[in-house]
Amino acid sequence: MKCVNHPARAAGALCNRCGKSICPECQMQLAGENYCRDCIAAKTGTGETREAEHSPSLAAILSFVIAGLGQIYNGQPGKGLLIFFTGWLIIPWIIGIFDAYATAKKIRQGVITRKPRSGCIIAAVIGIAMFYFAILFIAILAAIAIPNLLRARLNANEASAQAILKEIAAAAESYAGKHEGRYPQSELDLTTQGYLPEAYNDRTTRGYSFSEEFDQGGYKITASPASCGVTGEKVFTISNSGVISSSECNKEEED
C-alpha cells in the first residue's frame, strides 16, 4: 500500500478521518489517532474550515427561509442555486431543507470536507438578493401601473358611451327635422332610413349597454356599465334637450 501523497513510499497508516493511506511523513497524530495533513487541519480548525462549528439546524433554517440558502451555507452554491430556482415547485424546496440538514451534519461529523468558496457563495447570495429585489420592484411597478390602466380603460369606455349617445341623439334630431318635428318610433326607423349607421339598443359596446325609448314627442337613451366599477362607474342619459346627465352606477343593485 502506497502513500496517497508520495506514490514511491510505503504507507504506514490510514487516516482515521478520510481513510487515505499515508506515509510517516504525511502522518499526523491527534489524541492517539492518525490523520493526514488535510484532515488534521480541518479537525483543528487551522485549515479549510472548522466543521465543529458548522450547524445542521442553521442550514435547515436557512433553506426554510430561502430555498437553496442552506446548500450555499454548506459550501454547495451550485446545488443551492438549482434548488433556489426550482423551489417554487415546493417539492425541491422541501427536499432542500432536509438535504441541507443532512449535509451539514456530515460536515460537522467530518464525513464531508467543506471547502470554502467565498467568491461563489458571495456571488450566489448577491444573485438571490438581486432576484428578490427584482421581484419586489416589478410588484411595486404593477401596483402602480395596474390601477392607472384600469382607470384609463374606464375613462375610455365612458367617453365612448357619451359619444354614442350624442350620435343617436343627433340622428333622432335629424329625423325629427325632416318629419315635421316628429321623432322616430324606434331605432329601426333611424337605421333603415340611413340616419344611424348601426343599431345600439339592447347591445353592449365598449363596456356599456344601451337602452332606448322613442315616441313621436321625443326620446330617452341610457348607457349603463355592463359591470359597475369594472367597465364603467357612471350611468349616462340623454333626452330631447341634447344634454347628457350622469349618475353613479349602483353595484349592489347590479348584484
N, C-alpha and C positions, 0 to 999 in steps of 0.2 A: 504494500500500500504506500503510495507516494503522497508527499505533501501537496496540497492544493495550490500553494503559492510557489513551491520550489519542486517541480516535477523530478528533478535529478536526485532529490533527497528522500530518504525513507521517513514515513510519518511515524511519530512516536505516540500520538494520541488522537482522539476525536474531540472536536469542540462540543462541549456539553450543551450549547445553545443551538447552533446551526447544523451540527453533525459532520462538519467538514474535517478531513484528515489533515493534520498539521504536524510539522517537524518541531524539534525542540526550540528552534529559533523563533518560530511563529507562536509557540505555545505560551499562554499567559494563565496564571492561576488566581482564582478569587474564591476565598472560603473553601479551599481544598478541591475546587473544581477547575477543569481545564477549559479554556476559551481561546478562540482565535483573536487576533488583534482588533478586528472589526467589532466582534461581539463584546469584547471586554470594554471597548469604548462606548458602545451603545448601552451596556449594562450599567456602567458607572456614570453615564451622563456626560462624558467628555468628548463623545464623537458625534454621530449624525443626529441623534435625538435621545431624549430621556423617556423611555417607554413607561417608566413607573408613574410619570405624571400625566400620562395620556388617559383621558376619561371616556369610557364607553357611554356613560349616561349623558355627558355633554354632546358626544357625537350624535346620539339618538335625538336629543332635544333640538340640536341644530338642524337635523334632517326633517324633524317635525315642523319646525318654523318655516324653513325654506327647503324645498326638495333639492337634494344633492349637496347641501352645505356640509352635512356630516362627512360625506366622502371627501370633500375638499379638506376638511379638518384632518382626515386620516391620511392626507398626502396623495389622494387619488383624484386630481382635478378633472381628468378625462371622464372618469366614471361619474363624477359629481355633475358635470355639465350635461351628460347624457340623461341622467335622472331628472335634472332640473327642467330640461326642455321636453321631457315626456311625462313629467309629474302631473300634468293636467288630466292624464288618463286615470289618475287615482291609484291604480294598482302599482305602477312603478314607484310612486311616492311612498306607499305603504311598505313595499319591499325595501326601498332605500333606507327607511328608518331602521328596520331590523338588520340590514346589511351593515349600516354604519356602526351599530352597536356591536355586532359580532366581530367586525374587522378591528374596531378599536380595542376590543377585549383581547384579540390575538396579538395586537401590537403591544398591549400592556403586559401580556404574558411572555412576550419575546418570541412568539411563534412567527410573527411577521416583522421584518425590519422596515420601519417607515423612514424613507429618505426625504428630507425636507426639500421642497421645491418652491421656495418663497416666491420666485418670479411667476410661476404658473398659478400658484394659489392667489396671489395678489391680483393677477390679471383676471382670474375666474371670478373673484369677489367683485372686482370693479365692473366686469361684464354683467353679472347678475344685478348689481345695483343700478347700472345704466338701463337694463331691461325693465326693471320695476319703475324707474323714473320715466321711461318712455311710455309705459302703460298709464302711469298717473297723468302724464302730460296729455296723452290722447284722450283720457277720460275727462280732463278739465276742458279741453277744446270741444269735446262732444257736448258737455253740459252747457257750454256757452252757445255753440252753433245750432244745436237741435231746436231749442226754443225759438231762436231767431228764424230758422227755416219754417217752423210751424206757423209763426206769426206772419211771415211773408206769404205763405200759402193761403192763410185765412184772408189777408188783405186782398190778394189777387182774386179769390173766389167772390168776395163781397163786391169788389169793383166790377167783376164780370156780371154779377147778378143785377146790379144797378144799371149797367149798360144795356142788358137785355130788356129790363123793364122800360127804359126810355125808348128802345127800339119798338117794342109792342105798342106803347102809348102813341108814338109818332105815327105808326101805321094806322091805329084807330082814329086818330085825329085827321089823317089824310082821307080816310074812308068817309068820315062824317062831313068833311069839307066838300066832297063830291056827291053826297047823298042828302043834301038839304038839312044838314045838322043831325041826321040820324046815325047812330053808331051801329056797328055790326052786331048781329045776334050771337055770333060765336067767332072764335079764332078761325074757323074754317072759311068764313067769308073773307078774311084777310089773306089767307094763304092761297086760296083758289083764284082770287082776283089780283094777285100779284102785289099786294100791299106789304106782305110779310114773307120773307124767303123761306122760313121754316117754322114748324109748329113747336110750341114750348109747353102748352097746357098739359098738366099731369106728367111732366117729364122732369128728369134731373139732369142738370147741365152744370159742370164745374162745381159740384158740391152743393148746388141749390135746386130745390124743387119748386115748380111754378104752378100756381092755380089761378084761374081767370074767371071773372064774372062779367058778362056782357048783356046789355039790353039797349034799346033804342036811345035811352036817355044818358047812357054813359058806360063806364067800365070800372072795374076794380081788379087790379092784378097784384098778387102777393108772391114774393120769393122767400122761401124758408130754408134754413140749412138742412141738408139731408141728415146730418148728425150734429146736433147742437154742441158747440165747443170744439168740434173736430174739423168740420168743413166750413164752419162759419159761426159767428156769435150774434148776428143780428137778423131780424126779420124785416124785410123791406116791402113797402106797399106804395103803389102809385094809382091815382084815380084821375078823374076829369081835369083836376087842377094842373096836372102835369108835374106836381111836386112830389118827390119821394119822401116818405116818412119812414122812420125806423124805430125798432124797439128791440130790447134784448130777448133772445130766444130763451125758452124755459126748458132746461134739460130734464127736470123732474116730470113735467107733463109728457115729454117725449118718451121717457122710460115707462 
